Amino acid sequence: MRNFGLAWADADDVPRAFVVSYKKASAGQRKTELEAAGSTQVRIVETKPGQLLAAQT
């Protein structure tokens, strides 16, 4: 099974990341929601179990 996380910059340009694992389809849906809320630089990143995703800088 492949897992995916998300990293982005919020509307105030603060780097953020989700520390949860998504399936590819769910990650795509969450990316769309983040972009609709004004987030930028949203990217889907493949992760390994237990991996913590660092926020973008």
JOTAHU-V382775 format. One line per field, one symbol per residue. phi: phi as a letter, one per 20 degrees, with the letter a starting at -180 (. if undefined). psi: psi as a letter, one per 30 degrees, with the letter a starting at -180 (. if undefined). A space follows every 50 residues. Layout:
phi->???
psi->???
This chain:
phi->.ddcdccadffemefcbedcddfgffffffffffffenfclfcecfcdgn feefffd
psi->kklklkklkafggkklkkhlklleeeeeeeeeeeefggllhkkkkkllkf kkkkll.
